[in-house]
Amino acid sequence: MELRPLSLLFVLLALLPFSDAGSIGVNYGRVADNLPSANKVVKLLKSQGIGKIKVYDTDPAVLHALANSGIKVTVAVPDALLFAAARSQSFANSW
């Protein structure tokens, strides 16, 4: 039993060089009331040294605020659209 946690530690340490350890990312969910504007959020992220963000939709105001900010953006495709995006290149391009 003692060997298992030690083995896990070695595996994690072996994977460490492949991680992107130099930056911090956040998920930017916007299902709430009284949220700050996208511009204010980008200012806050930059002031905290956050270099990556994941958004869950293609809100133009959010994407415009993030453009040229130096923050790397990942846009998640909603679950309901995954099949269509995987099946059709033209759908994926237009989305």
N, C-alpha and C positions, 0 to 999 in steps of 0.2 A: 504493500500500500504506500509506503514512503517513496517508492521509486516513481510512481505516477505523477505527483506534483512536480518533482524534479525534472522528469522527462518533458512535461508541458512547458516548464520554464525554458529549457534548452531549445525547444521548438520555437517558442516566441522570440527568444534571443536570436535565433538563426534567421528569422523573418524580418528582424528589425532593419537591416540595411535596405530592404525593399519598401519600407514605409516612407511616407512623405512627411517626415517629422518636423520640417521647418515651418509649417503653417497650420493655422487653426481654421476650421470651417464651421459654419452654422447652418441649420435648417431654418428657412424663413417662411413659416406658416402665417397666413393672414386671416384666419377665420376667428375674428374677435371684434370687439367694439373699441373705439377710441385709439386706434393704432396711429403711430406717428407716420408722417409722409415718407414715401420711398426715399426722397432726398435726405431726410433726417436720419433714416436708417443707414444709408450708405455712409453718411458722415460719422455716425456712431461706430460702424464696423471698422472704418479706416482709423479712427482714433484709438481703437482697441487692438489694432494690428491684425485684424481678421482678414485673411486672404482668399477665402473660399466660401461660397454660399450655394445652397440648394434651394430652388424655388419650385413651387408646385403648380404653377400656371404661367401663362405668357402675358401677364398684365403689362401692357405697353409702358405704363408709368414706372413700373418696377424695372423693367429691362432698360428703359431709357436712363434711369438714375444710375444703374450699374454700368452702363456703357462707358468705356474709357476711364473707369474708376481704378483699374488695376486689380480688381477682385475677380477671381475665376468663378464662373457661374455654371451650375448644372441645372438644367430645366427638366423636371420629372414629367413624364407622360402619364396622364391619368389612367388608372387601371382600365376604365371603360374603353379607352382608345388604343390599348396596347396591341390587341389582335389586329386591328385595322392598320396600325402603323407598321407592324411586322409583315403584314401580308402585301401591302401596296407601297411601292417606292414613291409613287406620285403623292399618295396621302401623307407619307412621312415628310416629303419635301415641302408640301403646302402647310403642314401643321407647324 
